[in-house]
């Protein structure tokens, strides 16, 4: 077996490859497919961001791995304005080439390997598992700390608001995770890519003073601009938190040449400095959510959690693949809940990331 084969053999099948036949079925609908299976933006990038990108397109030199001082300060300011996160040192902000890349490589960046335990949510974004597998670490799916018994994890992933369920973890829950991790010397990596898309109640960052008392030791918060700034194609994100951990990752990334392109850094700086476009995009998703949620409930679906994020975690109390076929007959493609772990097997994840016209079409098909 080649080295490449040895690496790929560690990984499960790529989830979306397994629904090709269902996608073809949905695509055969006379009115065309409504693809609600992935969380990819469909709305245009704001002109302010595009102008910032173009303004530095002629710069020929290498960017810095740490990012510009302007970008790091813009991230600190945006987190304070938007989420109430305080006490972040700009030096502890590290831009990354998309947060999926960071999550897939995080255990290795932190030096984890065989014998180390990585805890991921029971229903979770698949890349948490992928990153642990690539590092050779052990994996436990657990939502409750008592499930771990005497185990001493090296890394605990949190995702609030959650992909795929839209569940939000309360401040007290987050505080208990921080306390548990510190008692055992574990790192907490909190994927907060949907923190700006809360529809009901409030979601707190792991770095919120109410959660960590202003002490970021052992904590990492991962933020993406793919969602409310529509920058998925730009691969724009950053990680921040414990200055020592960020410095360690920065050193490894410098040696590896893992640099975010300079024009993307300029675009990120503009996006983080402007809240107007973010609020407008959030309202687009809010309106689409209302239309789709009402139609799904009218069609007999039960929607669970989903108080935040870009998805409606839905079930017809049957195997998710059966629901997937039912939707495909109506030209609608969703993601089966089993992609996110065994506990998701009777659910489907339905994304809000389609145009107003496609969302309206899906609603009409669901209720006809």
Order of alpha helices (4+ residues) and beta strands (2+ residues): alpha-alpha-beta-alpha-alpha-beta-alpha-beta-alpha-beta-beta-alpha-beta-alpha-beta-beta-alpha-alpha-alpha-beta-beta-alpha-beta-beta-beta-alpha
